[in-house]
Amino acid sequence: MTQQVKHFIDGEFVTSNSDKLIPVTNPATQEVIAQVPCATAEEMTRAVESAKAAFLTWKEVPVSERARLMMRFAHLLKEHQAEIADIICRELGKTVEDAKGDVWRGIEVVEQAANIPSLMMGETVENVARSIDTYSYIQPLGVCAGITPFNFPAMIPLWMFPMAIACGNTFILKPSEQDPMTVNKIAELFVQAGAPKGVLQVVHGAKEQVDAILHHPDIKAISFVGSVNVGQYIYKTGTDNLKRVQAFAGAKNHMVIMPDANKQQVVNALVGASVGAAGQRCMAISVAVFVGAAAEWIPEVAAAIGKVRPGVYTDPNAAYGPQISPQARARVLSLIEQGKKEGATCVLDGSDCKVEGYPDGNWVGPTVFSNVTTEMEIYKQEIFGPVLTTMQVPTLQDALKVVNDSPYGNGTSIFTASGAAARKYQHEVEVGQVGINIPIPVPLPFFSFTGWKGSFYGDQHAYGKQAVRFYTETKTITARWFDDDIPVSGPNMSINLR
Ligand code: NAD
């Protein structure tokens, strides 16, 4: 009998009463390693009620104490980084190094949450009118919720609840049903760090549980990360229900390669950024746009990518792991087939990939296409697999047109030795995160994660100052204290302050 993943409700890890269970599988073997329950309506209600009750006391806890909780939490996450990474490896199949990176990029956000006192400072102006001062406070919203994808089971939950809770909110997290165990370990460490009962709840499930969050009147704000269709649905439904919503969605990220770039840096960057993590990254480079003579490097790029092999996490030579599920693998393979039918040149074909000893794993070998055009499905769809599509254009201006015509705007990068080309690209490109000779420009948490266009629905982004704005309200106070020296005047019949 495999273990059942527990919810974390009202300060306790509880076994669900649900009869709806989803198997969690090891993607390298198909072995069922756990069953994840879909929370019942009663469990969802209990989680929200507990979060509501906890909010009343948590919002009164001094901001410096809330910061100290985050310091202790960051410390514990560092101590247990390898243990959390091991869970990620088992349920998602990432390599050990990549899984550790997943945890580390989350820890960095927790460190930022420990800076919450300075991030929550309001503004003041003295004497806005005679003897009148105005000042503002930043106050928490109440119960907030997060819905997370499978591909970063540590980092993305850590983008959300530490900032929300540091701001004084309480939080309900619904992690991906495909790899739900990582978050439970993280919640356990949060309790160990001293998180009071009810401040964080973890409820497991799928669409039905997400819908319960979207329609619950007591949930004030929802943070979502996942695919574009679901992101649009969450944004529309959540805002229709008058909630504050930020929805980080799918992507198609381009790297523009100028002929003056350092060829070896380009090759190395493309290998890691295209097939690393089996292409299951929202910031993966899936389109390489070669400008002018740089196109001559495509065979060399394909040869370097061809040296990379997937494998199980216990194999130190594995460059990346399997796709998350047989369905995800089948989808990637069908897109590869479609690319061939549509007339792209498959210079490296990873469709028939085998890993010795693991015949049932969801393997896809590294794949590279050339002569890809913007009409092809392999260009239009987010493949989310280890597939690099390449294009050739005559000028930087043409490359900019390709990138700006894409409906997505999560990340992009340019490789060049020219400051002028880089400056033009960073200024004119309609993408929210730009790397210059950096393939995956995910900002550190003192900035925000600023995807644009179809990669993001909402106003305020994840982490950094924007997360504080997302999870708080501003209260502005205008005050006068009467002083006997100030002459008493008659009633003020105007809107002006005096
Ligand atoms: P997904 O959209 O299938 O699932 C995300 C979450 O939504 C899960 O918790 C899932 O249970 C829930 N969900 C799924 N279908 C739903 C439905 N019909 N109604 C309500 N909720 C539903 O995404 P995924 O496959 O887990 O993750 C991969 C996707 O996430 C990729 O598209 C990737 O680009 C995107 N992603 C984006 C970012 C970003 O910052 N922009 C970061 C990471 C991942």
Boltz pocket constraint, residues with backbone or C-beta under 6 A from the ligand:
constraints:
  - pocket:
      binder: B
      contacts: [[A, 147], [A, 148], [A, 149], [A, 150], [A, 151], [A, 152], [A, 174], [A, 175], [A, 176], [A, 177], [A, 205], [A, 206], [A, 207], [A, 210], [A, 211], [A, 225], [A, 226], [A, 227], [A, 228], [A, 230], [A, 231], [A, 233], [A, 248], [A, 249], [A, 250], [A, 251], [A, 281], [A, 282], [A, 382], [A, 384], [A, 410], [A, 451], [A, 455]]
      max_distance: 6.0
